[in-house]
Amino acid sequence: MGLRAVSRFGCAAALLVATAWSGTATAAADASSASSRAVVEFATTSPHGAPSGIAFGSDRTMWFTEELGGRLATIDPWTHRVDEYPLAIPFASPRQITAGPDKHMWFTDVGTNAIGRIDPHTHVATEFPVAGAQKPLSIAAGRDGAMWFTEPFADHIGRIDPTTHVITELPVSPAGGTGPLELTAAGDYLWFTQQTGGKIGRIDTRTRQITAFALPDAAVTPYGITPASDGSLWFTDFVGQAIWRLDPVTGDSKRYPLAPQSDPTGILVGPDGAMWFTEFGTDQIGRIDPTTGALKEFQTPTHGSAPDGITAGPDRALWFTEFGGSKIGHIRLD
């Protein structure tokens, strides 16, 4: 599996095999789908840093992690200047990053089994250890003012208070084996993908109750996830090579198949209302119109770029990391 397994499914999800579902919806490919004209790349200062997570910070720069370089970094959305900040911690391997309610950037560190925080103005970083070798993966800010994160190896959802730094861990299932992966916030809830069992999980940040929502096929392997304005959830199926839409109220779902080896990972709702996602295996950025189901794909200029995390910037553009190319990508929407 090589690079694919190292970055995406070190938690053994790469061994899963997704099967087709009879309710598949066809994503019609646009005639001009394989285009590179909209994609611009910016090199980082390290050729082997492996950028992974990316988020917009309170200092109005795009923050990203360098998973194999043990660094955090920023790129200015307007000048495109890149600055890197090494983590002075042995074995540091920051994975995901997001802005917290305290205006600091919070990140997971799978190398040190910790949750980290960096001041975007002083660039001072602090890490808070998570008990055991849990390798926290994804992180998001909850409406309750806390930072929440996934622990795939422990089958836990973790919570850290930004003020007291007290960490609380909640089991996803008494039976274990769920492997919570990516996490996203929507109102009072946090939604997360589970690498086994074909389920999407939800945690109420007020009551801390966890609820599981079954997908139509237990072999589906959800990875990235994002909420839509209509209350539906969209997620990537890394092994099944597809994008899914799920209505958690009715249970209705729809599958949008992609080409083999697309390996979709990150996903979000873009400023244009469409679903944008990264294709780790084919070096493309995908777009699905949620109304028509039409699919467009944009090729990155760098072969082996392995697009990974994706987010919206302040410039009506999408920014994404290139794990394989050690670059930051950019697509303008106007």
Long-range contacts (C-beta under 8 A, 24 or more apart in sequence): 3-306, 3-323, 3-324, 4-263, 4-280, 4-281, 7-50, 7-52, 7-67, 7-280, 7-306, 7-308, 7-323, 8-223, 8-238, 8-263, 8-265, 8-280, 9-195, 9-238, 10-110, 10-135, 11-135, 11-137, 11-152, 11-153, 11-179, 11-181, 11-195, 12-179, 12-195, 13-179, 13-181, 13-195, 13-196, 13-221, 13-223, 13-238, 13-239, 14-239, 16-195, 16-196, 16-219, 16-221, 16-239, 17-219, 17-239, 18-217, 18-219, 18-220, 18-221, 18-237, 18-239, 18-240, 18-241, 18-242, 19-217, 19-219, 19-240, 20-240, 21-216, 21-217, 21-220, 21-255, 23-216, 23-253, 23-254, 23-255, 24-242, 24-255, 24-257, 25-254, 25-255, 25-256, 25-293, 26-256, 26-257, 26-293, 27-243, 27-256, 27-257, 27-258, 27-288, 27-293, 27-294, 27-295, 28-292, 28-293, 28-294, 28-295, 29-294, 29-295, 29-296, 29-297, 30-294, 30-295, 30-296, 32-296, 33-295, 33-296, 33-297, 33-298, 34-284, 34-297, 34-298, 34-299, 35-296, 35-297, 35-298, 35-299, 36-298, 36-299, 36-300, 36-301, 38-298, 38-331, 38-332, 39-285, 39-298, 39-299, 39-300, 39-301, 39-329, 39-330, 39-331, 40-329, 40-330, 40-331, 41-300, 41-301, 41-302, 41-305, 41-322, 41-325, 41-327, 41-328, 41-329, 41-330, 42-75, 42-80, 42-82, 42-327, 42-328, 42-329, 42-330, 43-82, 43-326, 43-327, 44-73, 44-82, 44-84, 44-326, 44-327, 44-328, 45-82, 45-84, 46-71, 46-84, 46-326, 47-326, 48-326, 49-73, 49-84, 49-326, 50-323, 50-324, 50-326, 51-308, 51-309, 51-321, 51-322, 51-323, 51-326, 51-327, 51-328, 52-94, 52-95, 52-96, 52-308, 52-309, 52-321, 52-323, 53-94, 53-95, 53-96, 53-97, 53-98, 53-107, 53-108, 53-308, 53-309, 53-321, 54-97, 54-309, 54-310, 54-311, 54-319, 54-320, 54-321, 54-328, 55-97, 55-98, 55-99, 55-105, 55-311, 56-99, 56-311, 56-312, 56-313, 56-314, 57-99, 57-105, 57-120, 58-99, 58-103, 58-104, 58-120, 59-120, 59-121, 60-314, 61-120, 62-311, 62-313, 62-319, 62-328, 63-97, 63-105, 63-120, 64-97, 64-309, 64-321, 64-328, 65-94, 65-95, 65-96, 65-97, 65-107, 65-321, 66-94, 66-326, 67-93, 67-94, 67-95, 67-110, 67-323, 68-93, 70-94, 70-111, 72-97, 72-105, 72-107, 72-118, 72-125, 74-120, 75-319, 75-328, 77-313, 77-314, 77-315, 77-317, 77-319, 78-315, 82-328, 85-118, 85-123, 85-125, 87-116, 87-125, 87-127, 88-125, 89-127, 95-136, 95-137, 95-138, 96-137, 96-138, 96-139, 96-309, 97-139, 98-139, 98-140, 98-141, 98-147, 99-141, 100-141, 100-147, 100-162, 101-141, 101-145, 101-162, 102-162, 102-163, 104-162, 106-139, 106-141, 106-147, 106-162, 107-139, 108-136, 108-137, 108-138, 108-139, 108-149, 109-136, 110-135, 110-136, 110-137, 115-139, 115-147, 115-149, 115-158, 115-160, 115-167, 117-162, 128-160, 128-165, 128-167, 130-158, 130-167, 130-169, 131-167, 131-169, 134-158, 137-180, 137-181, 137-182, 138-181, 138-182, 138-183, 138-192, 139-183, 140-183, 140-184, 140-185, 140-190, 141-185, 142-185, 142-190, 142-205, 143-185, 143-187, 143-188, 143-205, 144-188, 144-205, 144-206, 146-205, 148-183, 148-185, 148-190, 148-203, 148-205, 149-183, 150-180, 150-181, 150-182, 150-183, 150-192, 151-180, 152-179, 152-180, 152-181, 152-195, 153-179, 155-179, 155-180, 156-180, 157-183, 157-190, 157-192, 157-201, 157-203, 157-210, 159-208, 170-203, 170-208, 170-210, 172-201, 172-210, 172-212, 173-212, 181-222, 181-223, 182-222, 182-223, 182-224, 182-225, 182-235, 183-225, 184-225, 184-226, 184-227, 185-227, 186-227, 191-225, 191-227, 191-233, 192-225, 193-222, 193-223, 193-224, 193-225, 193-235, 194-222, 195-221, 195-222, 195-223, 196-221, 198-222, 200-225, 200-233, 200-235, 200-246, 200-248, 202-248, 213-246, 213-248, 213-251, 214-251, 215-244, 215-246, 215-253, 216-253, 220-244, 223-264, 223-265, 224-264, 224-265, 224-266, 224-267, 224-277, 224-278, 225-267, 226-267, 226-268, 226-269, 226-275, 227-269, 228-269, 228-275, 228-290, 229-269, 229-273, 234-267, 234-269, 234-275, 234-290, 235-267, 236-264, 236-265, 236-266, 236-267, 236-277, 237-264, 238-263, 238-264, 238-265, 238-280, 243-267, 243-275, 243-277, 243-286, 243-288, 245-290, 256-288, 256-293, 256-295, 258-286, 258-295, 262-286, 265-307, 265-308, 265-309, 266-307, 266-308, 266-309, 266-310, 266-320, 267-310, 268-310, 268-311, 268-312, 268-318, 270-312, 270-318, 270-333, 271-312, 271-316, 271-333, 272-333, 276-310, 276-318, 277-310, 278-307, 278-308, 278-309, 278-310, 278-320, 279-307, 280-306, 280-307, 280-308, 280-323, 281-306, 283-307, 283-324, 285-310, 285-318, 285-320, 285-329, 285-331, 298-331, 300-325, 300-329, 302-327, 305-329
